[in-house]
Amino acid sequence: MAPKAPVDKTFRPFNPDQDLLLPPSLDDWLPAEHLVRFIADLVDEHLDLSRIHAAYTEVRGGPPYDPRLMVRILLYGYTTGVRSSRAIERKCVDDVPFRWLAAGAGPDYRAVARFRKRHLSALGHLFVQALALCQAAGMVSLGCVALDGTKLRANASKRKAMSYARMTEKERALAGEVSALLAEAERIDKAEDKKFGKNRRGDELPAELARRETRLAAIQAAKAALEADAADAAREEAEHKSKDRGDDDDTAAAKGAAAAAAAVPKPKAQRNFTDPDSKIMLTGDGAFHQCFNAAAVVDGDHQVIVAAELGTNASDVATLLPMTAQTVTNTGAIPAQMLADAGYSSTANLDAAAQFTATCGTEFFIAPGRRRRDDPPPVPPRGRIPAGATTKQRMARKLTTKKGQQAYARRKAIVEPVFGQMSTLQNAKHLLLRGFEQARGEWLLLAACHNLRKLHGHIGVTGLSALPAH
């Protein structure tokens, strides 16, 4: 069959050189319920930025960008996964929502980075404000909350970490190299003085020597930090044991000081040179990376985060009661049920949970151990609870009851999707900022933006007017 011949087709008008007949309005390019309108109204009417404004105490200098502008683009960026200051600068030029939020102003990446660093504590405090708005919108009932942790990759390579044993070995080698280079430098200086006269200052260091001295200083500082950590841990453990034996404070302090003086770091104890606060942790992909351990308590109604914290310990076990207490502090209410996996199960935690239940009424459902997929379902108990049953045995028994199984079955559906949503929508698999305080502030900001995204999905832009203004 012969191909058809082309025809004189009429196309839609396209004239790249045609000027706009009317001045363009970015406002017409955004839907009425767009997230950026929600962020703008939220910042202008409902968030208290007094902590940020209080930081400006000098009249001198050029005028900075309006805090409302900077908070707008940071909140929208952290909500949509655009967290790099350079990426935010590009978006303020290329992207309509960012341009609309910034009202056409394009802060450069240095201004964005400086603002975030300077006001990170205040930006982290927005988590509490976002949670209060979610409560006002009726999204938080605290009928059932779930606690879990996730490993966030630190902005540091594990290849930049070194063990204490390796530090000791490298310190000796570098010290020997530095001594040899110093002797060589002194020999060369004497030879040159004899040949050319004493015209050189004599304090110049060869580049190779300066590099080795810098590495030696860094290793010595990291080694001293590991020794200080080991001493603190030994002191704390010795004092705790001494007080448990009934010793007075002076005796406990003396034993703690003696233990600290004798403490030596474990040979495999590591410290990272890029971000010393981060730790090597096992992640979900089965590999070890430099990480922080992020914890969150999530309400079962709308997956709102009601408590968030960051730690440097790979284990979750120490965070059960602190996260429960933070939930009460942040919301002003006591949760009816707290769900947690086996990572939070310990005799001390279960004893403390039983005491918290007796005092405040929160019922805990904590898995006493991990179950494999092919394990048979637990058999519901019959008869009375034995009088001498431990708290761990009581918890295991409770989770085999019909009520316990129904309650604990909700844990995965409440908290784990939140980490998945944050990872996918907010690019929250890793942290950009280094150092514990900076990383903690960034995690709180990510948690706040997660709650704001949930709030926007629940009430939209128009529903903001019903919420309390700042």
PyMOL commands that set and color helices and strands:
alter all, ss='L'
color gray80, all
select helices_A, chain A and resi 26-29+35-46+50-53+67-80+85-94+96-101+109-118+120-136+158-160+164-196+207-244+249-262+317-331+342-344+347-360+391-400+402-408+411-425+436-459+462-466
alter helices_A, ss='H'
color red, helices_A
select strands_A, chain A and resi 145-153+161-163+270-272+279-282+288-299+305-311+337-340+363-366
alter strands_A, ss='S'
color yellow, strands_A
deselect
rebuild
show_as cartoon
